[in-house]
Amino acid sequence: MYVTTSSGSAIARIERGRVMTYSGSTLGYVEGGRVMNSSRNTVGFVEKGYIMNSSRNIIGRYDRYGIYTSSGSTRFRIRSSSIEDAGSNTVLRLSGNASDYLEEIVAYIAFFSDFHL
């Protein structure tokens, strides 16, 4: 699945268990909830609705509808083929269905993008 900005610039590719730049360079991996960088060092966790840093401190939450701050505020809304900010502005477009790659999308936004929780 390809990820583009709202203006159409291609920025990333997502496969099951792997997040890449658009050109195919590996940014990181998602395996069993563990999020690793390209060197396979653990940078965080995305599992059971929680986004955690490498020390397993909760830094956010997620479900199939959105990504939330640790205090519960909506940070992003997840639509079938796009990601919106809290103001309903499209920030990312997806070439596939978000629910098919939910953990990978959350990992990309939380750990490998310029967005911050």
MOPAC internal coordinates of N, CA, C and O (Angstrom, degrees):
PM7 1SCF
backbone

  N    0.0000 0     0.00 0     0.00 0    0    0    0
  C    1.4420 1     0.00 0     0.00 0    1    0    0
  C    1.5248 1   108.63 1     0.00 0    2    1    0
  O    1.2310 1   120.63 1   -41.87 1    3    2    1
  N    1.3267 1   116.41 1   138.13 1    3    2    1
  C    1.4596 1   121.47 1   179.36 1    5    3    2
  C    1.5218 1   110.49 1   -98.27 1    6    5    3
  O    1.2310 1   121.20 1   -33.45 1    7    6    5
  N    1.3246 1   115.30 1   146.55 1    7    6    5
  C    1.4609 1   122.30 1   177.75 1    9    7    6
  C    1.5204 1   107.34 1  -117.41 1   10    9    7
  O    1.2310 1   120.58 1   -52.51 1   11   10    9
  N    1.3332 1   116.49 1   127.49 1   11   10    9
  C    1.4560 1   121.18 1   177.95 1   13   11   10
  C    1.5251 1   109.57 1  -125.97 1   14   13   11
  O    1.2310 1   120.99 1   -20.71 1   15   14   13
  N    1.3160 1   115.72 1   159.29 1   15   14   13
  C    1.4590 1   119.91 1   174.48 1   17   15   14
  C    1.5210 1   108.47 1   -73.36 1   18   17   15
  O    1.2310 1   120.58 1    -8.93 1   19   18   17
  N    1.3171 1   116.50 1   171.07 1   19   18   17
  C    1.4641 1   119.84 1   179.69 1   21   19   18
  C    1.5248 1   111.47 1   -62.56 1   22   21   19
  O    1.2310 1   120.32 1   155.23 1   23   22   21
  N    1.3346 1   117.00 1   -24.77 1   23   22   21
  C    1.4668 1   120.27 1   178.59 1   25   23   22
  C    1.5269 1   113.06 1   -87.35 1   26   25   23
  O    1.2310 1   120.49 1   177.06 1   27   26   25
  N    1.3410 1   116.66 1    -2.94 1   27   26   25
  C    1.4545 1   120.10 1   175.43 1   29   27   26
  C    1.5119 1   116.45 1   101.54 1   30   29   27
  O    1.2310 1   119.81 1  -177.67 1   31   30   29
  N    1.3274 1   117.96 1     2.33 1   31   30   29
  C    1.4686 1   120.28 1   178.13 1   33   31   30
  C    1.5231 1   110.23 1   -76.09 1   34   33   31
  O    1.2310 1   120.59 1   -55.11 1   35   34   33
  N    1.3244 1   116.47 1   124.89 1   35   34   33
  C    1.4668 1   120.54 1  -179.68 1   37   35   34
  C    1.5239 1   109.66 1   -73.28 1   38   37   35
  O    1.2310 1   120.19 1   -50.06 1   39   38   37
  N    1.3400 1   117.25 1   129.94 1   39   38   37
  C    1.4638 1   119.54 1  -177.13 1   41   39   38
  C    1.5201 1   114.41 1  -127.42 1   42   41   39
  O    1.2310 1   119.51 1   159.15 1   43   42   41
  N    1.3271 1   118.53 1   -20.85 1   43   42   41
  C    1.4687 1   118.43 1  -176.42 1   45   43   42
  C    1.5203 1   111.07 1  -157.08 1   46   45   43
  O    1.2310 1   121.92 1   -16.87 1   47   46   45
  N    1.3356 1   113.93 1   163.13 1   47   46   45
  C    1.4634 1   122.49 1   172.03 1   49   47   46
  C    1.5144 1   107.64 1  -129.02 1   50   49   47
  O    1.2310 1   121.11 1   -37.55 1   51   50   49
  N    1.3044 1   115.49 1   142.45 1   51   50   49
  C    1.4614 1   120.84 1  -179.99 1   53   51   50
  C    1.5204 1   108.93 1  -127.16 1   54   53   51
  O    1.2310 1   121.23 1   -51.15 1   55   54   53
  N    1.3202 1   115.25 1   128.85 1   55   54   53
  C    1.4644 1   122.85 1   172.88 1   57   55   54
  C    1.5152 1   106.69 1  -121.71 1   58   57   55
  O    1.2310 1   120.37 1   -10.83 1   59   58   57
  N    1.2912 1   116.89 1   169.17 1   59   58   57
  C    1.4556 1   119.89 1   175.78 1   61   59   58
  C    1.5260 1   109.08 1   -59.09 1   62   61   59
  O    1.2310 1   120.31 1   -63.14 1   63   62   61
  N    1.3285 1   117.00 1   116.86 1   63   62   61
  C    1.4500 1   122.12 1   176.25 1   65   63   62
  C    1.5142 1   116.39 1    82.10 1   66   65   63
  O    1.2310 1   119.81 1  -176.53 1   67   66   65
  N    1.3435 1   117.96 1     3.47 1   67   66   65
  C    1.4630 1   119.81 1  -175.27 1   69   67   66
  C    1.5244 1   111.09 1  -147.16 1   70   69   67
  O    1.2310 1   121.12 1   -41.57 1   71   70   69
  N    1.3238 1   115.46 1   138.43 1   71   70   69
  C    1.4622 1   122.61 1   176.97 1   73   71   70
  C    1.5249 1   107.47 1  -120.25 1   74   73   71
  O    1.2310 1   120.46 1   -48.99 1   75   74   73
  N    1.3384 1   116.73 1   131.01 1   75   74   73
  C    1.4636 1   121.21 1  -174.68 1   77   75   74
  C    1.5219 1   111.36 1  -132.36 1   78   77   75
  O    1.2310 1   121.41 1   -17.44 1   79   78   77
  N    1.3264 1   114.90 1   162.56 1   79   78   77
  C    1.4568 1   119.19 1   167.45 1   81   79   78
  C    1.5228 1   106.70 1   -68.92 1   82   81   79
  O    1.2310 1   120.63 1   -11.76 1   83   82   81
  N    1.3165 1   116.40 1   168.24 1   83   82   81
  C    1.4525 1   119.79 1   179.10 1   85   83   82
  C    1.5230 1   111.57 1   -58.85 1   86   85   83
  O    1.2310 1   120.56 1   145.43 1   87   86   85
  N    1.3333 1   116.54 1   -34.57 1   87   86   85
  C    1.4669 1   120.29 1  -178.02 1   89   87   86
  C    1.5294 1   112.76 1   -78.85 1   90   89   87
  O    1.2310 1   120.03 1   172.58 1   91   90   89
  N    1.3279 1   117.55 1    -7.42 1   91   90   89
  C    1.4572 1   120.40 1   175.36 1   93   91   90
  C    1.5128 1   116.52 1   107.11 1   94   93   91
  O    1.2310 1   119.60 1   179.79 1   95   94   93
  N    1.3294 1   118.36 1    -0.21 1   95   94   93
  C    1.4706 1   120.19 1   176.60 1   97   95   94
  C    1.5271 1   109.31 1   -73.05 1   98   97   95
  O    1.2310 1   120.50 1   -46.42 1   99   98   97
  N    1.3132 1   116.65 1   133.58 1   99   98   97
  C    1.4626 1   120.63 1  -177.06 1  101   99   98
  C    1.5226 1   111.31 1   -70.51 1  102  101   99
  O    1.2310 1   120.86 1   -53.92 1  103  102  101
  N    1.3335 1   115.95 1   126.08 1  103  102  101
  C    1.4616 1   122.10 1   171.73 1  105  103  102
  C    1.5198 1   109.47 1   -89.22 1  106  105  103
  O    1.2310 1   121.18 1   139.85 1  107  106  105
  N    1.3373 1   115.35 1   -40.15 1  107  106  105
  C    1.4508 1   118.78 1  -179.41 1  109  107  106
  C    1.5114 1   112.78 1  -177.47 1  110  109  107
  O    1.2310 1   122.02 1     1.02 1  111  110  109
  N    1.3282 1   113.74 1  -178.98 1  111  110  109
  C    1.4561 1   122.32 1  -176.50 1  113  111  110
  C    1.5233 1   109.76 1  -128.52 1  114  113  111
  O    1.2310 1   120.85 1   -27.07 1  115  114  113
  N    1.3251 1   115.98 1   152.93 1  115  114  113
  C    1.4595 1   122.33 1   173.64 1  117  115  114
  C    1.5213 1   106.35 1  -128.60 1  118  117  115
  O    1.2310 1   120.81 1   -68.53 1  119  118  117
  N    1.3284 1   116.06 1   111.47 1  119  118  117
  C    1.4612 1   120.85 1  -177.39 1  121  119  118
  C    1.5200 1   109.53 1  -134.68 1  122  121  119
  O    1.2310 1   120.71 1   -62.99 1  123  122  121
  N    1.3223 1   116.24 1   117.01 1  123  122  121
  C    1.4572 1   120.61 1   178.22 1  125  123  122
  C    1.5152 1   113.51 1    58.21 1  126  125  123
  O    1.2310 1   120.50 1  -146.87 1  127  126  125
  N    1.3272 1   116.65 1    33.13 1  127  126  125
  C    1.4533 1   121.13 1  -179.37 1  129  127  126
  C    1.5129 1   114.34 1    89.48 1  130  129  127
  O    1.2310 1   120.23 1   164.61 1  131  130  129
  N    1.3077 1   117.16 1   -15.39 1  131  130  129
  C    1.4740 1   121.43 1   179.54 1  133  131  130
  C    1.5282 1   109.03 1   -84.77 1  134  133  131
  O    1.2310 1   120.67 1   -48.32 1  135  134  133
  N    1.3211 1   116.33 1   131.68 1  135  134  133
  C    1.4610 1   122.02 1   177.84 1  137  135  134
  C    1.5253 1   107.59 1  -105.82 1  138  137  135
  O    1.2310 1   121.02 1   -55.53 1  139  138  137
  N    1.3225 1   115.66 1   124.47 1  139  138  137
  C    1.4621 1   121.12 1  -177.61 1  141  139  138
  C    1.5217 1   110.24 1  -123.65 1  142  141  139
  O    1.2310 1   120.86 1   -29.54 1  143  142  141
  N    1.3305 1   115.96 1   150.46 1  143  142  141
  C    1.4583 1   119.61 1   175.33 1  145  143  142
  C    1.5277 1   109.01 1   -79.07 1  146  145  143
  O    1.2310 1   120.41 1     4.85 1  147  146  145
  N    1.3148 1   116.82 1  -175.15 1  147  146  145
  C    1.4670 1   119.93 1  -175.69 1  149  147  146
  C    1.5235 1   112.73 1   -64.89 1  150  149  147
  O    1.2310 1   120.04 1   159.27 1  151  150  149
  N    1.3341 1   117.53 1   -20.73 1  151  150  149
  C    1.4705 1   121.63 1   176.45 1  153  151  150
  C    1.5231 1   112.01 1   -89.42 1  154  153  151
  O    1.2310 1   121.04 1  -174.83 1  155  154  153
  N    1.3249 1   115.62 1     5.17 1  155  154  153
  C    1.4686 1   124.15 1  -179.42 1  157  155  154
  C    1.5274 1   113.26 1    66.09 1  158  157  155
  O    1.2310 1   120.72 1  -153.02 1  159  158  157
  N    1.3291 1   116.23 1    26.98 1  159  158  157
  C    1.4613 1   120.56 1   170.76 1  161  159  158
  C    1.5240 1   107.94 1   -88.15 1  162  161  159
  O    1.2310 1   120.14 1   -43.70 1  163  162  161
  N    1.3222 1   117.34 1   136.30 1  163  162  161
  C    1.4620 1   121.15 1  -177.93 1  165  163  162
  C    1.5253 1   110.62 1   -67.70 1  166  165  163
  O    1.2310 1   120.98 1   -53.21 1  167  166  165
  N    1.3363 1   115.74 1   126.79 1  167  166  165
  C    1.4625 1   120.78 1   176.30 1  169  167  166
  C    1.5216 1   111.42 1  -111.22 1  170  169  167
  O    1.2310 1   120.29 1   164.90 1  171  170  169
  N    1.3307 1   117.06 1   -15.10 1  171  170  169
  C    1.4570 1   120.05 1   179.23 1  173  171  170
  C    1.5091 1   111.76 1   173.43 1  174  173  171
  O    1.2310 1   121.77 1    10.59 1  175  174  173
  N    1.3315 1   114.22 1  -169.41 1  175  174  173
  C    1.4566 1   121.24 1  -178.48 1  177  175  174
  C    1.5200 1   109.27 1  -139.55 1  178  177  175
  O    1.2310 1   120.88 1   -36.92 1  179  178  177
  N    1.3279 1   115.92 1   143.08 1  179  178  177
  C    1.4543 1   123.52 1   175.25 1  181  179  178
  C    1.5206 1   105.35 1  -132.37 1  182  181  179
  O    1.2310 1   120.90 1   -83.71 1  183  182  181
  N    1.3268 1   115.89 1    96.29 1  183  182  181
  C    1.4616 1   118.49 1  -176.39 1  185  183  182
  C    1.5162 1   111.32 1  -155.46 1  186  185  183
  O    1.2310 1   121.26 1   -33.11 1  187  186  185
  N    1.3242 1   115.20 1   146.89 1  187  186  185
  C    1.4594 1   123.56 1   175.58 1  189  187  186
  C    1.5225 1   112.77 1    51.42 1  190  189  187
  O    1.2310 1   120.63 1  -144.87 1  191  190  189
  N    1.3318 1   116.41 1    35.13 1  191  190  189
  C    1.4539 1   120.54 1   177.12 1  193  191  190
  C    1.5075 1   115.44 1    85.33 1  194  193  191
  O    1.2310 1   120.12 1  -179.07 1  195  194  193
  N    1.3167 1   117.37 1     0.93 1  195  194  193
  C    1.4646 1   120.91 1  -179.42 1  197  195  194
  C    1.5254 1   111.10 1  -112.81 1  198  197  195
  O    1.2310 1   121.16 1   -35.86 1  199  198  197
  N    1.3233 1   115.38 1   144.14 1  199  198  197
  C    1.4604 1   122.39 1   171.33 1  201  199  198
  C    1.5204 1   105.39 1  -110.27 1  202  201  199
  O    1.2310 1   120.71 1   -59.02 1  203  202  201
  N    1.3302 1   116.25 1   120.98 1  203  202  201
  C    1.4622 1   120.38 1  -175.81 1  205  203  202
  C    1.5198 1   110.53 1  -126.91 1  206  205  203
  O    1.2310 1   121.04 1   -29.63 1  207  206  205
  N    1.3261 1   115.62 1   150.37 1  207  206  205
  C    1.4555 1   119.40 1   174.98 1  209  207  206
  C    1.5269 1   109.05 1   -78.14 1  210  209  207
  O    1.2310 1   120.16 1     3.47 1  211  210  209
  N    1.3138 1   117.31 1  -176.53 1  211  210  209
  C    1.4667 1   120.03 1  -175.12 1  213  211  210
  C    1.5266 1   112.79 1   -66.20 1  214  213  211
  O    1.2310 1   120.17 1   161.39 1  215  214  213
  N    1.3311 1   117.28 1   -18.61 1  215  214  213
  C    1.4717 1   121.19 1   176.61 1  217  215  214
  C    1.5230 1   111.79 1   -90.86 1  218  217  215
  O    1.2310 1   120.89 1  -174.16 1  219  218  217
  N    1.3345 1   115.90 1     5.84 1  219  218  217
  C    1.4641 1   124.33 1  -179.10 1  221  219  218
  C    1.5292 1   113.39 1    67.04 1  222  221  219
  O    1.2310 1   120.57 1  -155.48 1  223  222  221
  N    1.3320 1   116.51 1    24.52 1  223  222  221
  C    1.4619 1   120.33 1   170.78 1  225  223  222
  C    1.5222 1   107.51 1   -82.48 1  226  225  223
  O    1.2310 1   120.21 1   -45.12 1  227  226  225
  N    1.3195 1   117.21 1   134.88 1  227  226  225
  C    1.4598 1   121.16 1  -177.55 1  229  227  226
  C    1.5275 1   109.79 1   -71.51 1  230  229  227
  O    1.2310 1   120.85 1   -56.37 1  231  230  229
  N    1.3282 1   115.97 1   123.63 1  231  230  229
  C    1.4627 1   121.01 1   177.30 1  233  231  230
  C    1.5252 1   111.46 1  -113.31 1  234  233  231
  O    1.2310 1   120.31 1   174.21 1  235  234  233
  N    1.3215 1   117.01 1    -5.79 1  235  234  233
  C    1.4524 1   121.10 1   178.42 1  237  235  234
  C    1.5131 1   111.00 1  -179.60 1  238  237  235
  O    1.2310 1   121.65 1    -1.88 1  239  238  237
  N    1.3198 1   114.44 1   178.12 1  239  238  237
  C    1.4625 1   121.31 1   177.86 1  241  239  238
  C    1.5257 1   108.22 1  -135.52 1  242  241  239
  O    1.2310 1   121.14 1   -17.64 1  243  242  241
  N    1.3052 1   115.43 1   162.36 1  243  242  241
  C    1.4614 1   119.14 1   177.59 1  245  243  242
  C    1.5167 1   109.83 1  -151.20 1  246  245  243
  O    1.2310 1   121.06 1   -23.62 1  247  246  245
  N    1.3092 1   115.57 1   156.38 1  247  246  245
  C    1.4583 1   122.83 1   167.52 1  249  247  246
  C    1.5249 1   105.77 1  -149.18 1  250  249  247
  O    1.2310 1   119.99 1     6.99 1  251  250  249
  N    1.3065 1   117.62 1  -173.01 1  251  250  249
  C    1.4626 1   118.52 1  -174.85 1  253  251  250
  C    1.5270 1   113.06 1   -71.26 1  254  253  251
  O    1.2310 1   120.53 1   172.35 1  255  254  253
  N    1.3269 1   116.60 1    -7.65 1  255  254  253
  C    1.4616 1   120.55 1  -179.64 1  257  255  254
  C    1.5204 1   113.71 1  -101.40 1  258  257  255
  O    1.2310 1   120.30 1   160.46 1  259  258  257
  N    1.3425 1   117.04 1   -19.54 1  259  258  257
  C    1.4485 1   116.86 1  -177.14 1  261  259  258
  C    1.5105 1   115.15 1  -177.24 1  262  261  259
  O    1.2310 1   122.12 1    -2.68 1  263  262  261
  N    1.3181 1   113.55 1   177.32 1  263  262  261
  C    1.4590 1   123.28 1   175.88 1  265  263  262
  C    1.5217 1   106.12 1  -120.90 1  266  265  263
  O    1.2310 1   120.64 1   -47.10 1  267  266  265
  N    1.3141 1   116.39 1   132.90 1  267  266  265
  C    1.4545 1   121.76 1  -171.69 1  269  267  266
  C    1.5245 1   110.75 1  -125.94 1  270  269  267
  O    1.2310 1   120.87 1   -26.93 1  271  270  269
  N    1.3270 1   115.94 1   153.07 1  271  270  269
  C    1.4586 1   120.11 1   174.45 1  273  271  270
  C    1.5220 1   108.43 1   -70.72 1  274  273  271
  O    1.2310 1   120.54 1   -10.86 1  275  274  273
  N    1.3208 1   116.57 1   169.14 1  275  274  273
  C    1.4666 1   119.70 1   179.82 1  277  275  274
  C    1.5247 1   111.48 1   -63.35 1  278  277  275
  O    1.2310 1   120.12 1   156.63 1  279  278  277
  N    1.3355 1   117.38 1   -23.37 1  279  278  277
  C    1.4689 1   120.15 1   178.61 1  281  279  278
  C    1.5247 1   112.33 1   -86.59 1  282  281  279
  O    1.2310 1   120.29 1   175.68 1  283  282  281
  N    1.3379 1   117.04 1    -4.32 1  283  282  281
  C    1.4546 1   120.87 1   175.23 1  285  283  282
  C    1.5145 1   115.94 1   101.88 1  286  285  283
  O    1.2310 1   119.76 1   177.73 1  287  286  285
  N    1.3252 1   118.06 1    -2.27 1  287  286  285
  C    1.4676 1   120.38 1   178.29 1  289  287  286
  C    1.5269 1   110.23 1   -72.20 1  290  289  287
  O    1.2310 1   120.79 1   -39.03 1  291  290  289
  N    1.3223 1   116.10 1   140.97 1  291  290  289
  C    1.4626 1   119.96 1   177.66 1  293  291  290
  C    1.5207 1   109.81 1   -69.37 1  294  293  291
  O    1.2310 1   120.52 1   -55.15 1  295  294  293
  N    1.3156 1   116.62 1   124.85 1  295  294  293
  C    1.4723 1   122.02 1   177.27 1  297  295  294
  C    1.5220 1   110.02 1  -101.07 1  298  297  295
  O    1.2310 1   120.65 1   137.36 1  299  298  297
  N    1.3360 1   116.37 1   -42.64 1  299  298  297
  C    1.4598 1   122.12 1   178.09 1  301  299  298
  C    1.5189 1   109.40 1  -141.81 1  302  301  299
  O    1.2310 1   120.88 1   -33.42 1  303  302  301
  N    1.3347 1   115.93 1   146.58 1  303  302  301
  C    1.4576 1   121.70 1   172.37 1  305  303  302
  C    1.5252 1   107.52 1  -104.45 1  306  305  303
  O    1.2310 1   120.99 1   -43.89 1  307  306  305
  N    1.3156 1   115.72 1   136.11 1  307  306  305
  C    1.4650 1   120.66 1   179.60 1  309  307  306
  C    1.5200 1   108.51 1  -100.95 1  310  309  307
  O    1.2310 1   120.71 1   -63.18 1  311  310  309
  N    1.3078 1   116.24 1   116.82 1  311  310  309
  C    1.4605 1   122.66 1   175.21 1  313  311  310
  C    1.5269 1   107.29 1  -102.24 1  314  313  311
  O    1.2310 1   120.26 1    -4.94 1  315  314  313
  N    1.3180 1   117.10 1   175.06 1  315  314  313
  C    1.4679 1   118.99 1  -175.99 1  317  315  314
  C    1.5233 1   112.19 1   -61.78 1  318  317  315
  O    1.2310 1   119.74 1   143.04 1  319  318  317
  N    1.3240 1   118.10 1   -36.96 1  319  318  317
  C    1.4645 1   119.06 1  -177.97 1  321  319  318
  C    1.5289 1   112.59 1  -134.42 1  322  321  319
  O    1.2310 1   120.59 1  -155.48 1  323  322  321
  N    1.3308 1   116.47 1    24.52 1  323  322  321
  C    1.4637 1   119.32 1   176.83 1  325  323  322
  C    1.5265 1   110.27 1  -159.03 1  326  325  323
  O    1.2310 1   121.69 1   -14.69 1  327  326  325
  N    1.3205 1   114.36 1   165.31 1  327  326  325
  C    1.4575 1   122.44 1   174.78 1  329  327  326
  C    1.5231 1   106.40 1  -120.58 1  330  329  327
  O    1.2310 1   120.48 1   -49.71 1  331  330  329
  N    1.3368 1   116.69 1   130.29 1  331  330  329
  C    1.4591 1   121.74 1   179.24 1  333  331  330
  C    1.5167 1   109.88 1  -114.18 1  334  333  331
  O    1.2310 1   120.62 1   -28.92 1  335  334  333
  N    1.3287 1   116.42 1   151.08 1  335  334  333
  C    1.4589 1   118.84 1   173.29 1  337  335  334
  C    1.5298 1   108.57 1   -79.51 1  338  337  335
  O    1.2310 1   120.40 1     1.06 1  339  338  337
  N    1.3224 1   116.85 1  -178.94 1  339  338  337
  C    1.4666 1   120.62 1  -176.08 1  341  339  338
  C    1.5258 1   112.13 1   -63.36 1  342  341  339
  O    1.2310 1   120.32 1   159.23 1  343  342  341
  N    1.3276 1   116.99 1   -20.77 1  343  342  341
  C    1.4554 1   120.94 1   178.54 1  345  343  342
  C    1.5180 1   113.66 1   -91.82 1  346  345  343
  O    1.2310 1   120.26 1  -166.26 1  347  346  345
  N    1.3235 1   117.11 1    13.74 1  347  346  345
  C    1.4693 1   124.67 1   179.29 1  349  347  346
  C    1.5300 1   113.85 1    66.85 1  350  349  347
  O    1.2310 1   120.30 1  -157.43 1  351  350  349
  N    1.3259 1   117.03 1    22.57 1  351  350  349
  C    1.4649 1   121.17 1   173.72 1  353  351  350
  C    1.5223 1   109.02 1   -90.53 1  354  353  351
  O    1.2310 1   120.01 1   -49.08 1  355  354  353
  N    1.3130 1   117.59 1   130.92 1  355  354  353
  C    1.4575 1   120.99 1   178.65 1  357  355  354
  C    1.5234 1   109.76 1   -67.70 1  358  357  355
  O    1.2310 1   120.67 1   -54.95 1  359  358  357
  N    1.3322 1   116.32 1   125.05 1  359  358  357
  C    1.4690 1   120.35 1   178.35 1  361  359  358
  C    1.5273 1   111.48 1  -110.05 1  362  361  359
  O    1.2310 1   120.04 1   153.08 1  363  362  361
  N    1.3272 1   117.52 1   -26.92 1  363  362  361
  C    1.4612 1   122.04 1   177.16 1  365  363  362
  C    1.5190 1   109.56 1  -139.46 1  366  365  363
  O    1.2310 1   120.96 1   -35.40 1  367  366  365
  N    1.3137 1   115.78 1   144.60 1  367  366  365
  C    1.4658 1   121.48 1   172.91 1  369  367  366
  C    1.5217 1   108.08 1  -114.02 1  370  369  367
  O    1.2310 1   120.89 1   -35.17 1  371  370  369
  N    1.3187 1   115.90 1   144.83 1  371  370  369
  C    1.4626 1   122.03 1  -176.72 1  373  371  370
  C    1.5192 1   109.40 1  -119.23 1  374  373  371
  O    1.2310 1   120.49 1   -40.80 1  375  374  373
  N    1.3238 1   116.66 1   139.20 1  375  374  373
  C    1.4617 1   119.49 1   179.96 1  377  375  374
  C    1.5220 1   112.05 1   -82.91 1  378  377  375
  O    1.2310 1   120.26 1   171.10 1  379  378  377
  N    1.3280 1   117.11 1    -8.90 1  379  378  377
  C    1.4585 1   121.42 1   178.95 1  381  379  378
  C    1.5118 1   110.67 1  -128.59 1  382  381  379
  O    1.2310 1   121.07 1    10.92 1  383  382  381
  N    1.3217 1   115.56 1  -169.08 1  383  382  381
  C    1.4559 1   121.34 1  -179.33 1  385  383  382
  C    1.5238 1   110.13 1   -85.96 1  386  385  383
  O    1.2310 1   120.39 1   -54.97 1  387  386  385
  N    1.3184 1   116.87 1   125.03 1  387  386  385
  C    1.4679 1   122.00 1  -176.66 1  389  387  386
  C    1.5235 1   112.43 1   -57.40 1  390  389  387
  O    1.2310 1   119.87 1   143.22 1  391  390  389
  N    1.3141 1   117.85 1   -36.78 1  391  390  389
  C    1.4692 1   119.81 1  -176.16 1  393  391  390
  C    1.5274 1   112.44 1   -66.51 1  394  393  391
  O    1.2310 1   120.00 1   159.37 1  395  394  393
  N    1.3312 1   117.60 1   -20.63 1  395  394  393
  C    1.4651 1   120.66 1   179.02 1  397  395  394
  C    1.5260 1   112.53 1   -75.06 1  398  397  395
  O    1.2310 1   120.44 1   160.27 1  399  398  397
  N    1.3255 1   116.77 1   -19.73 1  399  398  397
  C    1.4703 1   121.92 1  -176.15 1  401  399  398
  C    1.5251 1   110.80 1  -134.63 1  402  401  399
  O    1.2310 1   120.21 1  -142.23 1  403  402  401
  N    1.3210 1   117.20 1    37.77 1  403  402  401
  C    1.4642 1   120.97 1  -170.87 1  405  403  402
  C    1.5225 1   113.14 1   -57.09 1  406  405  403
  O    1.2310 1   119.86 1   128.39 1  407  406  405
  N    1.3349 1   117.88 1   -51.61 1  407  406  405
  C    1.4659 1   120.16 1  -177.81 1  409  407  406
  C    1.5297 1   111.43 1   -63.96 1  410  409  407
  O    1.2310 1   120.57 1   141.38 1  411  410  409
  N    1.3193 1   116.51 1   -38.62 1  411  410  409
  C    1.4604 1   119.78 1   179.08 1  413  411  410
  C    1.5307 1   111.19 1   -65.90 1  414  413  411
  O    1.2310 1   120.23 1   139.83 1  415  414  413
  N    1.3250 1   117.17 1   -40.17 1  415  414  413
  C    1.4662 1   120.88 1   178.06 1  417  415  414
  C    1.5212 1   110.61 1   -64.58 1  418  417  415
  O    1.2310 1   120.66 1   134.86 1  419  418  417
  N    1.3290 1   116.34 1   -45.14 1  419  418  417
  C    1.4656 1   120.34 1   178.72 1  421  419  418
  C    1.5273 1   109.97 1   -61.88 1  422  421  419
  O    1.2310 1   120.23 1   136.31 1  423  422  421
  N    1.3271 1   117.17 1   -43.69 1  423  422  421
  C    1.4693 1   120.80 1   178.84 1  425  423  422
  C    1.5239 1   110.68 1   -62.34 1  426  425  423
  O    1.2310 1   120.23 1   137.80 1  427  426  425
  N    1.3235 1   117.17 1   -42.20 1  427  426  425
  C    1.4644 1   120.16 1   178.82 1  429  427  426
  C    1.5244 1   110.56 1   -59.19 1  430  429  427
  O    1.2310 1   120.60 1   129.70 1  431  430  429
  N    1.3221 1   116.46 1   -50.30 1  431  430  429
  C    1.4630 1   120.30 1  -177.50 1  433  431  430
  C    1.5257 1   111.16 1   -65.06 1  434  433  431
  O    1.2310 1   120.19 1   135.95 1  435  434  433
  N    1.3283 1   117.23 1   -44.05 1  435  434  433
  C    1.4674 1   120.63 1  -174.39 1  437  435  434
  C    1.5254 1   113.77 1   -75.75 1  438  437  435
  O    1.2310 1   120.02 1   146.66 1  439  438  437
  N    1.3364 1   117.56 1   -33.34 1  439  438  437
  C    1.4637 1   119.23 1  -170.48 1  441  439  438
  C    1.5272 1   115.96 1  -121.08 1  442  441  439
  O    1.2310 1   119.65 1   158.47 1  443  442  441
  N    1.3321 1   118.28 1   -21.53 1  443  442  441
  C    1.4620 1   119.36 1  -172.44 1  445  443  442
  C    1.5285 1   114.63 1  -122.39 1  446  445  443
  O    1.2310 1   119.69 1  -173.92 1  447  446  445
  N    1.3208 1   118.20 1     6.08 1  447  446  445
  C    1.4606 1   120.54 1  -178.85 1  449  447  446
  C    1.5240 1   110.38 1  -116.56 1  450  449  447
  O    1.2310 1   120.90 1    -0.31 1  451  450  449
  N    1.3171 1   115.88 1   179.69 1  451  450  449
  C    1.4626 1   121.28 1   177.23 1  453  451  450
  C    1.5259 1   111.96 1   -84.82 1  454  453  451
  O    1.2310 1   120.41 1   177.80 1  455  454  453
  N    1.3393 1   116.82 1    -2.20 1  455  454  453
  C    1.4610 1   120.08 1   178.28 1  457  455  454
  C    1.5251 1   109.03 1   -78.61 1  458  457  455
  O    1.2310 1   120.74 1   -25.92 1  459  458  457
  N    1.3034 1   116.20 1   154.08 1  459  458  457
  C    1.4617 1   120.25 1   179.25 1  461  459  458
  C    1.5180 1   109.47 1  -132.40 1  462  461  459
  O    1.2310 1   121.12 1   -35.77 1  463  462  461
  N    1.3223 1   115.46 1   144.23 1  463  462  461
  C    1.4579 1   119.85 1   175.72 1  465  463  462
  C    1.5158 1   108.28 1   -80.64 1  466  465  463
  O    1.2310 1   120.10 1   180.00 1  467  466  465

